[in-house]
Amino acid sequence: MKFEVNQLVIYKGSNGYEIGKIKRIKDSKSAWIWYHSGDTAALTDFDLIEPIINDYCIQDLLNKEVEE
């Protein structure tokens, strides 16, 4: 899988899943990734992340409301 700067990814950690955004590619095995709204990024191996392929519709999904 080829990862790119600004790509949204999902990371499976010991406490659950986290959404992140690639800030900078370090090498062929890892990248610096933002996992929160601050400026600090965590160095993460590509083996630990998967791309989010429907990132184009995230805002629409967040805006949806369940009708009861």
C-alpha positions as CSV (number, residue, x, y, z in Angstrom):
1,M,0.0,0.0,0.0
2,K,1.3,3.4,-0.9
3,F,0.7,6.1,1.7
4,E,0.7,9.9,1.0
5,V,0.9,13.1,2.9
6,N,-2.5,14.4,4.1
7,Q,-4.1,10.9,3.7
8,L,-6.5,9.8,6.5
9,V,-5.7,6.5,8.1
10,I,-6.9,4.3,10.9
11,Y,-4.6,2.9,13.6
12,K,-5.4,-0.1,15.8
13,G,-4.0,0.6,19.2
14,S,-4.2,-1.3,22.4
15,N,-7.2,0.8,23.6
16,G,-9.1,0.8,20.3
17,Y,-9.0,2.5,16.9
18,E,-7.8,6.0,16.1
19,I,-8.2,8.1,13.0
20,G,-5.1,10.0,12.0
21,K,-3.8,12.1,9.2
22,I,-0.3,11.7,7.7
23,K,1.8,14.8,8.3
24,R,5.1,13.6,6.8
25,I,6.5,10.3,5.4
26,K,9.7,9.4,7.2
27,D,10.9,6.4,5.0
28,S,9.4,3.4,3.2
29,K,8.3,1.9,6.5
30,S,6.8,4.8,8.6
31,A,5.3,8.2,8.8
32,W,4.6,11.0,11.2
33,I,0.9,11.0,11.9
34,W,-1.5,13.4,13.7
35,Y,-4.0,11.6,15.9
36,H,-5.4,14.7,17.7
37,S,-5.9,18.4,17.1
38,G,-2.5,19.5,18.5
39,D,0.7,19.9,16.5
40,T,2.4,16.8,17.9
41,A,2.6,13.9,15.5
42,A,3.5,10.3,16.3
43,L,6.0,8.2,14.3
44,T,4.0,5.2,13.2
45,D,4.9,2.1,11.2
46,F,2.9,1.5,8.1
47,D,2.2,-2.1,9.3
48,L,0.0,-0.6,12.0
49,I,-2.2,1.6,9.9
50,E,-4.8,1.1,7.1
51,P,-6.0,3.8,4.7
52,I,-9.5,5.3,5.0
53,I,-10.9,5.0,1.5
54,N,-14.2,6.9,1.9
55,D,-12.7,10.0,3.4
56,Y,-14.5,12.2,0.8
57,C,-17.8,11.6,2.7
58,I,-16.7,12.0,6.4
59,Q,-18.3,15.4,6.9
60,D,-21.5,14.2,5.4
61,L,-21.6,11.2,7.6
62,L,-20.9,13.3,10.7
63,N,-23.8,15.6,9.7
64,K,-26.3,12.8,9.4
65,E,-29.0,12.4,12.0
66,V,-30.9,9.3,12.9
67,E,-34.6,9.7,12.5
68,E,-36.7,8.1,15.3
